[in-house]
């Protein structure tokens, strides 16, 4: 099929995928900066808590080795008691909990056994986060009488701050996704209005000249002196075709009526019409497997439009000289498949994802709407699928249409 080239009037639309990547890269950079800055804050707060707990341990050790507690009350109140955020557990040499601070579950325990169980579970968590601090107990003469250990873990504030970037990015992501969906929905609705408006206006504009042509055909048919009746018959067929085209445009934007139709007969009739109006150097073949009785839900005028567009694109791709093969197959799960192959220029892999987008055309005066319209008719109106099954540059292209039977 024809290889589509960008129409410069639709640069923004054509480059929307690149624009999305730019937005994504910028978003990732902002996210990384946010995470980096939050990690700095977490690191600073963590360092501050480690210093606080070290001071806590030194004060507790000094307090435990002080014989007279009179001068230690102020220090005890200001350093030990004032710690209301960092969970701390003091144990003996063999790891038995002696006291704890800021461990709510332990404080709420109903029995000593339950409290010890909770503290042991907390000790495992604390040990996984930080190495315990050693307290050395001494007698009056400085002899070491025993050891204690201080276990601690990050405060609730620090833990929340560590998860803050994830929560922040999740919320931003959710809002971004909602905004993206709303934008896409509004954009699709706007495109639908443009399509419908253009189609209705085209049908309206075609109405007057077609009526005039119909009158002229009737006049020519009534002229007994006109010897070449074949010309009149062909003109009549073309006028009928114009009427059908007008009906097609009128169907755009409205819910098309689908009916069970013989796919082979519809395609065969369309090809027979095209043969007389295309290059004689183009050869058509139509095959149907397992038989020619395959039916699908079709809006016949719109489906014929699809076949015409694909075949005309194929002829352009072959420069009016080549082979077009149409294969109709019975697929699984109640589907009928139509493959349309040509021996044209082929489509580069980089262009395959773009050929159905508005604004791409190989013709100097083309609008780039043909394949876009084809995709719309098949996927929106017929609830089917159309895609490039295979393509090779300078060898040809195969389009596949999947329809519900």
GIHU-V244775 format. One record per residue. N is the residue number from 1. PSI is psi in whole degrees, -180 to 180 (999 if undefined). NEAR is the number of other ideal C-beta (glycine too) atoms within 12 Angstrom. Layout:
# GIHU-V244775
n,psi,near
N,PSI,NEAR
N,PSI,NEAR
This chain:
# GIHU-V244775
n,psi,near
1,172,46
2,139,35
3,125,34
4,138,37
5,152,24
6,141,25
7,121,25
8,-18,14
9,-10,15
10,38,22
11,-45,14
12,-43,15
13,-42,23
14,-37,25
15,17,17
16,-30,20
17,-40,16
18,-39,16
19,-40,15
20,-38,16
21,-39,13
22,-45,14
23,-42,18
24,-44,17
25,-44,14
26,-42,15
27,-42,21
28,-41,17
29,-45,14
30,-41,20
31,-44,22
32,-40,16
33,-42,16
34,-45,22
35,-42,23
36,-46,15
37,-41,18
38,-38,25
39,-35,20
40,-45,16
41,-42,21
42,-43,25
43,-43,18
44,-44,16
45,-38,26
46,-43,26
47,-39,16
48,-40,21
49,-37,31
50,-40,25
51,-39,17
52,-42,29
53,-30,38
54,-43,25
55,-39,24
56,-46,36
57,-44,32
58,-40,22
59,-43,29
60,-40,34
61,-45,29
62,-40,23
63,-39,29
64,-28,27
65,0,25
66,128,19
67,-42,14
68,122,10
69,1,15
70,-44,11
71,-2,12
72,-5,22
73,-43,15
74,-45,15
75,-41,22
76,-45,21
77,-41,14
78,-30,16
79,-48,28
80,-55,31
81,-32,19
82,-13,18
83,103,27
84,14,18
85,-35,24
86,119,38
87,130,37
88,140,43
89,129,41
90,129,36
91,166,30
92,-169,20
93,-32,18
94,10,11
95,14,21
96,130,18
97,132,30
98,-45,27
99,165,24
100,158,32
101,142,31
102,36,29
103,87,32
104,-41,17
105,-39,21
106,-39,28
107,-26,18
108,-1,11
109,143,21
110,-27,12
111,162,11
112,-39,12
113,-44,12
114,-39,16
115,-44,24
116,-38,23
117,-44,18
118,-42,26
119,-37,33
120,-39,25
121,-40,24
122,-36,31
123,-38,32
124,-41,17
125,-45,21
126,-41,32
127,-31,21
128,-21,15
129,-42,24
130,149,27
131,137,17
132,153,28
133,139,30
134,132,21
135,128,32
136,121,23
137,133,25
138,157,19
139,-177,13
140,-34,11
141,6,9
142,2,10
143,137,11
144,124,16
145,-12,17
146,-179,20
147,153,22
148,160,32
149,141,32
150,117,42
151,145,40
152,163,40
153,173,33
154,147,31
155,163,28
156,-39,19
157,-45,21
158,-41,31
159,-43,20
160,-38,19
161,-33,27
162,-36,23
163,-6,18
164,-45,22
165,-39,26
166,-45,18
167,-44,17
168,-48,21
169,-34,22
170,-44,15
171,-45,15
172,-42,19
173,-42,20
174,-48,14
175,-39,15
176,-41,21
177,-43,15
178,-44,14
179,-39,15
180,-43,18
181,-41,14
182,-42,14
183,-46,17
184,-40,16
185,-45,14
186,-36,14
187,-43,16
188,-41,16
189,-40,14
190,-42,14
191,-39,22
192,-42,19
193,-39,16
194,-46,21
195,-50,28
196,-45,23
197,-44,17
198,-43,22
199,-46,31
200,-42,22
201,-39,18
202,-46,27
203,-41,26
204,-43,16
205,-32,17
206,-23,26
207,-47,21
208,-53,14
209,-32,18
210,-42,26
211,-40,17
212,-43,15
213,-38,24
214,-40,23
215,-41,16
216,-38,20
217,-45,27
218,-38,16
219,-44,15
220,-38,24
221,-29,18
222,-10,13
223,111,15
224,-20,9
225,-8,8
226,113,17
227,-38,10
228,85,12
229,-22,17
230,-36,13
231,-44,16
232,-42,22
233,-42,17
234,-38,18
235,-41,24
236,-41,22
237,-41,22
238,-39,22
239,-41,27
240,-38,20
241,-41,27
242,-38,27
243,-40,24
244,-41,28
245,-41,29
246,-40,30
247,-36,27
248,-49,33
249,-35,31
250,-30,24
251,-20,33
252,127,34
253,-17,25
254,161,20
255,111,14
256,147,27
257,121,17
258,143,24
259,154,17
260,123,21
261,152,28
262,113,23
263,-42,43
264,-45,30
265,-40,24
266,-47,37
267,-42,41
268,-43,24
269,-40,24
270,-44,36
271,-40,32
272,-36,19
273,-42,26
274,-36,30
275,-38,22
276,-10,18
277,2,19
278,175,26
279,137,21
280,-10,13
281,-3,16
282,124,29
283,129,22
284,140,31
285,140,22
286,122,31
287,148,21
288,128,26
289,134,20
290,-15,13
291,-179,14
292,18,19
293,16,18
294,131,31
295,154,26
296,162,36
297,112,26
298,148,38
299,104,33
300,-48,32
301,-41,32
302,-40,41
303,-39,39
304,-36,33
305,-42,37
306,-49,40
307,-42,40
308,-49,33
309,-47,36
310,-41,44
311,-40,42
312,-38,34
313,-39,39
314,-43,44
315,-43,34
316,-40,32
317,-27,37
318,5,31
319,37,17
320,16,19
321,110,19
322,-162,30
323,134,22
324,118,40
325,129,26
326,122,36
327,129,27
328,123,38
329,148,26
330,119,25
331,179,25
332,164,10
333,40,11
334,37,17
335,149,25
336,133,39
337,135,32
338,119,43
339,129,32
340,113,44
341,147,34
342,173,42
343,41,28
344,-152,36
345,-23,28
346,170,28
347,125,37
348,146,20
349,-33,16
350,-18,15
351,-13,27
352,-38,26
353,-10,17
354,-11,31
355,-23,39
356,1,32
357,145,29
358,143,31
359,1,27
360,126,34
361,145,30
362,-11,27
363,140,19
364,-34,10
365,16,8
366,149,25
367,-17,21
368,35,31
369,-10,31
370,-57,33
371,-29,41
372,-43,34
373,-40,33
374,-48,37
375,-41,29
376,-45,35
377,-45,40
378,-48,36
379,-33,22
380,-48,27
381,-35,33
382,-2,37
383,34,22
384,-157,34
385,145,24
386,136,36
387,168,27
388,111,36
389,-45,24
390,152,21
391,140,33
392,130,21
393,132,19
394,10,17
395,-32,19
396,176,30
397,148,41
398,121,31
399,140,42
400,132,29
401,130,38
402,125,29
403,151,40
404,131,24
405,999,28
